[in-house]
Amino acid sequence: MEPTEAYKSISGAAGVWGLVLAVIAFGLVLVYTLRPSNKKTFDKAAKSILGEEKIDDDAQNK
């Protein structure tokens, strides 16, 4: 194998694996954000940005 062929095969494999890892990461982020159990967390974060956050009862008692 010539050095140019080795470079082409290694860079091709790296490109494929990079794409695979990016797709997996995107899928994991998508699943995390769309899980119903995270809805309360994201709703609270969205309201806190707008200044409409209510104080939790647990936070008042501490």
HUQUI-V441562 format. One record per residue. N is the residue number from 1. SS is DSSP state (H for helix, E for strand, - for the rest). PHI is phi in whole degrees, 0 to 359 (none if undefined). OMEGA is omega in whole degrees, -180 to 180 (NA if undefined). Layout:
n: (N	N)
ss: (SS	SS)
phi: (PHI	PHI)
omega: (OMEGA	OMEGA)
This chain:
n: (1	2	3	4	5	6	7	8	9	10	11	12	13	14	15	16	17	18	19	20	21	22	23	24	25	26	27	28	29	30	31	32	33	34	35	36	37	38	39	40	41	42	43	44	45	46	47	48	49	50	51	52	53	54	55	56	57	58	59	60	61	62)
ss: (-	-	H	H	H	H	H	H	H	H	H	H	H	H	H	H	H	H	H	H	H	H	H	H	H	H	H	H	H	H	H	H	H	H	-	H	H	H	H	H	H	H	H	H	H	H	H	H	H	H	-	-	-	-	-	-	H	H	H	H	H	-)
phi: (none	281	303	290	291	297	298	296	290	291	292	294	295	295	295	294	293	297	294	299	295	295	293	296	298	299	297	295	295	297	297	298	285	262	293	300	290	266	301	297	297	287	295	296	295	294	287	292	292	274	81	253	288	266	280	292	297	295	290	289	280	269)
omega: (177	180	180	177	178	179	-179	-179	179	-180	176	179	179	178	179	-179	175	178	179	180	178	179	178	179	178	179	179	178	179	179	-180	-176	-177	177	-180	-178	179	-177	-178	180	-178	175	178	178	180	-180	-179	178	-178	179	-178	-176	175	179	178	178	179	-179	-180	-176	-178	NA)
